[in-house]
Amino acid sequence: MKRIRCLCFLLLWFALGSSAPTYGAGTVTRHAALPTFDAHLHYNWEPVPHLPLARVLALFRENEVTGILATSRPNHGTRALYEAQPKDLWVVPIIRPYRIRPDVQTWMNDPQTEELIATDFKRGYYRGIGEFHLSGRAAEAPQVKKTVEFAVKHNLYLHTHADDKALEILYRHSPKAQIIWAHTGFSTEPAKVEAYLQRYPNLWCELSYRYGITEGGKLTPEWRRLFEKYPERFLIGSDTWVNERWDNYGSIMLAYREWLQQLPDEVAKEIAFRNAERLFGKAAKAKAVKAQ
């Protein structure tokens, strides 16, 4: 009798397993193996990294992360990632205007910020400035305006953790600014997000910590509509700003895949990695490397 129960259990297990949807050649959920670009990653070196570099690179492989928008405080961690990038990882480095954590509150009024950005930019490989924090009228500070002007002049992206008012001020500094909006305002109403997308053609929305995208694991109708209407304007990211985020990296990326698989395949691919490739020019970079 015991053997019969075991046999029945095994037959049931194989039956359920064989009914799983496929992606590519594997019997896994549709987007389980979907490559992803992490557009909000911090590898902070203050005072030392939480994980050694080899473990970080392995973590990306384990989670099918094929590219990252790399930042750190100070910029040592970003440089370490860029210099160590293996063939299966594309590192897009951006300059963070912070040396230590308190700079989050003071960078916009610190005259050393301008020098920090200009000095690191001379390395020749940075693609943007950020992530930097701004709230309300703090975005009116002269140093912020200088940062926007520097980015526009050198065709750099601005990765900003900003509320609605600060975002609008950044675009008042220059309508040509190319902005990646960290967290998409956290809780800004979807209707207002759409209004910004229409108003600012050089705005892309990054979705870490973004509230309200799903309910009970399902995409809300408002966000599904936004993703399907503007598939080229969204990015995903882990925001590994504290050690806990590194420890839960796999779960964070899995959560994205769970709602990406609810979207049409082409829309999911745009958000998962194609938008980043288009923005940061992976195809152009690969062509240049091949030419060398």
Summary of the structure (lengths in Angstrom):
residues: 292
radius of gyration: 20.8
end to end distance: 69.2
largest distance: 80.3
contacts: 901
relative contact order: 0.12
helix: 51%
strand: 17%
